[in-house]
Amino acid sequence: MNDRFWTWVELKRPSPSADRDDFSLWSFNTTEGDRMVQVTCYVSMPKGSAPADTETEVRSASPVFVEMLKRLRIEAAK
């Protein structure tokens, strides 16, 4: 996994839910042969959450995202 090249994008989008604030979305992409692999993670906070609470939640989620990418095993289709 450490030899795989990943690109990532971070986006802030309006929430599709009226009881949620905007959410942050991360998309991690790599390729295997002629196929693209995409892993998407996001954090959505309850409406009215303090910015500091949102930042704390995002920071606490980051190690989870990293572990997911480390454990992801990509093999060519047979």
PyMOL commands that set and color helices and strands:
alter all, ss='L'
color gray80, all
select helices_A, chain A and resi 51-71
alter helices_A, ss='H'
color red, helices_A
select strands_A, chain A and resi 7-13+20-32+35-46
alter strands_A, ss='S'
color yellow, strands_A
deselect
rebuild
show_as cartoon
